[in-house]
Amino acid sequence: MLIRCTQADHLNQQIIGVCIDSQCQYQRPYCNSCLASHGQHLKKLTPLELLDEWIRKRVIIVQNVQQKAQECKLTLDSLLNKFINLCNINLAQLPQLGLQQIDNIVKCLSLIELSEKTLLNQFLQSIEQIKQIVKEILENQKKQINLRSTDNLQILEPLEIKEQIFKQKKPLNILKQFNFELMNQNSIKQENYCFAIAINKDNSIVVAGCGKQIKVFDLKQGKLNQSQLLCDHQFDVSTLNFMKKSNHFVSGSVDKSIIIWQMNQNNLWICQQKLVGHTRSISTLLLNNNENIIISGSNDSSIKFWNKQNGWQCQQTIQDHTSQVYSLNLNEKQDKLISCSYDSQIIIYEYTYIDQIWTVIQKIKAEQYGFRLSFINDNQFTFQPSNQEQMHLYEINSKNQKFEKTQQIIVKSGSCGCTNLFPQQYLKSKCLLVNKNGQNINLIRKKENGDFVTELTIEFDQFYIYGQLSDDGEYLITWDEKSKEIQIRKCKEL
């Protein structure tokens, strides 16, 4: 079988194998010149002559899954057939039945009521678990398909790959230079500290933690108009996060509580549920993509996982940090979590679907504690040490699957002090990282070659700065101690 590589600069070389790494973003069939692109996972490269056997083994796995699903269906069908007649009972005819028939009906229905507490509850729980796992598998598959621009491999009997021309990758969108212009006329005076700001998914609503109150604003054409004042927290609001799939947002406070807010029929925000469990102030909050898990970090050194099951409930607590937790972030696949703390540790956690718990898989002792970190993709994350003008890049080592520091990226600080409560934020669509450091907000672009370059620095005269960039990168909304204003900056491409 002779297949030629279609990469423009690979001189029509012969394909010698296929990459089987599930996370690989490059063309799977490779020639000698393609090897550099697969350097991080060379163990996942399979020679062409071994591909048939690799495919056969995976087909057997699929067949086994199909067989087990069929066996499960047959078992359930046999149970349903036992009770199917009970679903069609005509109560009007009950007096006409004999005592023995009535006795049998009552016995069967009693048996169902008993089994509901064991079989049915367990069965429904298993269904939800399976649905969640299947959903994640399909989402990951969709991501991989979107990442690759090659044709699908056509597998025909007897599992041979027919020679075909693979499409070349589409060029990346050209990312233009930009600036953020301060809209002075739209600034709002705010005397109390504003530790948290959040913007909803369509840039129509902004919430700001102003002292212990939450001010709700309508955002129209870059102008904020206050529409509501929420006063359910007892002390300063420290974190705010909008949900993207529903009209909800979440707040955390120095009063140790977390509140889930929902919009009622009158378009007013009300407290849906208050979560209490931490013993000190909430320092960071995180929502997963499905928005059925809230992850909270606290000054009590713990991380709590709140699951949405008949209301929000704490399902797990991890206490591997020895001091206050400053920042949390999830990777793209949502199966890894990173945290940093005043104890100078960076901890990586992994979710196990079988046990449905998060476990610590790696601890990194940083040179200096830091306030913020963020995943760039599943294999990279950035970490900002406090009081340093370098941001650290950590990448996964393909040999031992551990994260290691690989780069120090120059970023401006301009101050000997810094604070937490302004999380790092990475916009994948714009390859843009927002990194507050000292008295500067650095907007850092990840280039196509993997380099990180600071494209814009917004300098303030002191380091008490808090805010957020909107999901589409259009608005940067901040509060700082010197101006004591909620300021809006609008992105302008140059």
N, C-alpha and C positions, 0 to 999 in steps of 0.2 A: 504494500500500500504506500503510494507516494503522494504526499500532500505538501504543497509549498506555502511558506509564510507570506502573508499579504501586507505585512508592515512595510511602509514605504521605504525605509532605510535598511531593510534586512536582505536586500538583494535576492529575493525569491529563494531563500534557503529552505532546505527540507525540514518539515516538522518532525521532531524526534521524540516528542512526548506530550503529556497533558498534565496540567496542574490540577490537583484535587483538593487544594485548600479551600474550605467553604467560604472564607473571608476574602479571598483574592479578588482584586478589582481589575486585573489585567486579562488580556486575551489568554484563555486556558491552553489551547494548543501552542506549543512553544518550539522555536528553533534555537540554535546556539546563541544568536544575538539577543533573544528574549530572556536569557537566563538572568541578566542583571536585574530585570523587573521582579523576579521571583526570589531574589537573594535572601529575603527574610524567612522564607519557608522552603528551603531546598529539599527538606525531607518529605515534602508533600508533592514532589514531582515524580510522575510515573512514566517510565519508558513506554513507547507506543506498543511494543510487543507484549506488554503486561496489561494493557488496558482492557482487553476482552475479559480476562479473569476478574479484574477489579469491578467491572460492570456486572458480571454474573453474580458476584457475591452481594452486591447492593440490590439487585433484582430479587434475590432470595429473601433479603430482609423485608422488602416491600411485600412479597408474597406471604411472609409470616405474619406481618401486620394485618394483611387482608384476611388471613385465615382466623386469627384471633378475634378480629371484629365480627366475622361471620359466626364463630362459636358463641360469642357474647349475645348476638342477635337470636340465635337458636335457643339459648338458655332462657332469654327473656320471653320469647314466643311461647315456650312450653309453660311458663308461669302464667302468662296472659290467657292462654287457652283454658287453664284451670278455672279462671274466674270470669271468662267472657260472658257466660250466661247470667251472671249476677248483675251485669251492667244493664240488662234488659228486663229487670223485674218490673212487672205491672202491679203497682200497689193496690189498684182497684180490684184485682183478682185474688188478693191475698186471703180473704175470708173463704174462698172456694178451695184452697189448697188443704191437703191433709196435714196432720200434726207432724208426720215424719218429714214432709217436704219443708215445712216451716222451720223445723229443727235443723235440717241440713243448711238452709239459707242462713240462719242465725250463726251457726258454727263457722261457716265460711267467712261471713262478714266479720266475725270476732277475730278470726285468724288474720284477716287483712289489717284490722286495726292494730293488732299486736305486731305484725311484721313491719308496719309503717315506721315504728320507732327504731327499727334496726335496719332492715333491708332498704326501705325507701329513702330514709335520710342519708344513709351511706351512699346509695346509688346516686341521689341528686348531687351530693357533694363531689362524687367522682366525675359526674357529667360536667360540672362547672370547671373542675381541674383540667379535664381533657379538652374542653372547649377553649380554655385559656392557652394551653400548650399548643393546640392546633392553630389557633389564631396567631401566636408568636412565630410558629414555623412558617406559616403562609406569608406573614409580614416580612420575615427575614429573606424568604425566597423572592418576594417582590423587590426588596432592596437590592439583592444580588443581580436580579434581571435588569433593574434600572441602571445599576453601576456598570454592567457590561454592555457593550454595543456590538458584540459578535452574534452571529446567527446561532440558534439552538442546535445542539448536536442531534442529529437524526440517528436513532438506534433502530436498526432493522434486523430481522432474523438472518443469520444467527449472531446477532449482536455485533455487527460490523459497522464501522464508521465509513460512510460513503464520502468520497472526496468532494469537498465543497469550498467555496470561496468565503472567507470570513470577513465580515465588515470591519473596517477600521474604526477606531474610536473617534467620536465627534470631538471637535476642539472645544476647550472650555470657554465659557462666556468671558468676554473681555471685561475685567473689573476696572471701572474708571476711578480716577482720583476724586476725592471728595473733601468737603469741609462742613463743619456744623456751625451755622450762623445763629447767634444769640438773638432771640426775638424779645428785645428789651421791653417793648410795649405790652407784652403778654405776661411779664413776670408778676408773681403774687407775693406780697409780703407775708412772711411766716416767722414770727418771733420764736416760738417753741422749736426745739430740735425736731427735725424731720428725718428719722432714722431709716425709714423705708418708703419706697415709691414703687408702684406697679402699674403697668399699662395693659389693658385687655387686648385680645387678639386682633380686633379691627380698629384699634386706636380711637375708640369712641368714649372710653371711660378710663379715668385715672383715679387711683386711690393713694392717699398719702397718710402715713402715720405721723400726726402732729401732736407730740406729747403722748398722752394716753388716749387721745381721740383719733378717729379715722375720718378724714375729709374725703368725700366722694365728689369728683368733678366730671362734668361732661366736657369732652375735648372736641372742639369744632374749629377747623382751619387754624390750628395751632394756638387756640385760645381756650383757657380753662374757665368754666363756670361752675361754681359749687352748687350741688344739688341736694346733698344730705350730709349729716354729721352723725357719726356712730360713736356711742359712749359706753360700750359694754366692758372694755378693759379697765383695770384698776390702776395700772402703771404704764410706762412708755411702751408704745408699739414698736417692735424691733424688726419684724419681717412681714412681708406681704407677697402673695402669689396668686395670680389669676388662674382659674381653670380655663381650658380652651374648648372643651366639649360641652360645657354647660354654663349657665349664669350663676357661677359660684366664685368666691375667692376665699383665701385662707389667710389668717393673720396670727402672728405669734407675739408674745409680749414679755416684758420684764416681770409681769405678775404670774409667770410660770404656765400660763394657759395658752391654748390654741383655739381659735374660733373659726368654724366654717360658716360663711355668710352666703345666703341665697337671696335671689330677687323674687319678690312676691308678685301677685297679680296686679298690684298698683305700681309696679316698677320701683319698689322701695326695697332696700337691702335690710334683711333681718337675720338675727342669729339663728342658724339652724341647729348647731350643736357646739358645745364647748368641751374640749378635750383637756383633761387634767391628769397629770402623771409625773411630770418633771418636778424636781424639788428646787430648781433655780431657774433663772430667766431663759427664754427661748432665744437662741442665737442664730439659727439657720433653719430654713424649711425647704422641702423639696417635694415635688409631685412627680409620679411616674407618668409615662405617656398615656396609659389607660385611665389614669386619674382615679384608680381604686386603692392607691397606697399613698399615704403621706409619711415622709421621713423627716424626723425632727432632731436637731442637735441642740444641746443645752450647755449652759455654764456648769451644770452638775456633772459634766464629763460623759454623759450617756447619749446614746442614739436610740430613738424609739421608732418602731414601724407600726403605723396605724392603718389597719385594713378596713375597707368599706364592706362590712358584712352585718346586715341588720343595724345600720348605723355604724359610725366609726369606732373601732375598738383597738386598743394596743395589743398586737400579736407577738411582739418580740422586743427585747431591750438588749443592747450590746454596750458593755462598759469596759472596752479595752483601752480607751484613752484615760489618762490620769489627770487631765485638766480640761478646762472649757473647750468645747468643740466650736470651731470657727466657721467651717465651710463644708458643704456636701455637694457631690455631683454624680450623676449617673451617666454611663456610657450609652452609645447609640442602641445597642442590643438590649439595654435595660437589665442586664444580668450581672453588672459589676458596679460597685459603689466605691467612691473614694472620699476620705475625710482628712482634715487637718486640724491641729489643736495647738494650744499653748505649750503642750508637752513636747513639741517639735517632732511629733510623729506624723507620718502620712500612712494611713491604713487603707488597704484594698480589701473589699469584701466581695464575695460571689454568692449568687442566689442558686440554691439547689432545688430543682423543681420537684424531685421525689419527696424530700423532707419539707419542702416549702419554708425554708429558713435561710437567713443570710449567715455566712460563715467567713471568718477572717482567713484570707489566703496569703497575705503578705503585709509586713510592717517595714516601713522605711524610716530610718532615723535621719532627719534632715539636719543640715548644718545650722539652721536657724528656723525658729517657728515662723509660720506665715498665716495670713488671714484669709487667703483665697486660692482656689484651684478650680480647674475645669477640664473635662475630657474634650479633646479635639476630635477624636474618633475612637474606635474600640481599642486601638493600639498606642495611643498617645494621650498624655495629659500635661497641662502646664501648672506650675506652682509658683506663687509669688512670695518669696521670703520677706519678712518684715525688715524695713530700713535698709534695703539693698536695691541697687540699680541694675540688677540682673533678675530676669525671670527664668526659671528652670524648666526644661522640657524633659519629660520622662517618656521612654518608649519601651515596649515589651520586647524582651529578648526571645527570639524564636527557639532558642535551644532549651532554655529552662522555664520559659513562659513567665518570667519575672520582669517587673518594670525596673528600669535602670535610668539614671540621669545621663542624658546624651548631649545636651546643649545648655549653654548659658546665653540667654538673649538679652541684649542691652535694652533697658527701659528706663524712662526718666522717673525720678522721685522728687528731687528738689526739697526734701525735708528729712529731718532725723526722726520724725514720728509718723505714725499711721494708725488707722482704726479699722475694725472689721465692719460688717453690716452693709457692704457694697459688694455683692458677689461678682466674681468673674462671669462673663457671659459670652458664649461663642455662637455666632450666627453662621451656620453652615452654608446657607444660600449665598452669603457674601464673603465667606472665608475670613470672617472678621471677629477678632477677640477684643472685648472691652475689659481693660485691666486697670483698676484704680490702684495707684501706688504713690504713697506720700501725698503731696499736694497736686498730683497730676492724674488726669484720666488719659490713658494711652489706648489708642485704637490701632490694633496690630493686625496686619494682613498676613495670612498664610499663603505664600506664593506656590505656583504650580510645581516648582522644584523642591518644595518642602521647607524653604527658608521662611523665617518670621521677620517681618519688617514693620517698624512703627510708621504708619502713614500719617497719623495726626496725634498731637498732644495738646490737650486743653489744660492750661495751667491756672491754678487758683492760688491765693495768697496764704492759705493754711490747709491743714490736712483733714479737717472735719467736713467731708464731702460724702453725700449719699445720693443714690439715684438708680436709674435703669434706662437701657436703650430699648425701644419698641422692637417687636419681633421682626418687622420688615426693615429695620434700620432707618426709619424716617425721622423719628423724634428721639432726642436724648433729653430726659427730664431730670434735673438735679436740685438739691438743696445744699447750701454751704453756710458755714458759720459766719463768714464775713458779711456776705450780702444779706443773710437771713431772708432769702427769697427762694420760692420754688421757680426755677428758671427753665424755659423751654428753648432747646436748640433744634433747628431743622436742618436735615441733611441737604446739601447742595452739591451736585456733581460738577466737577470743574472741566 
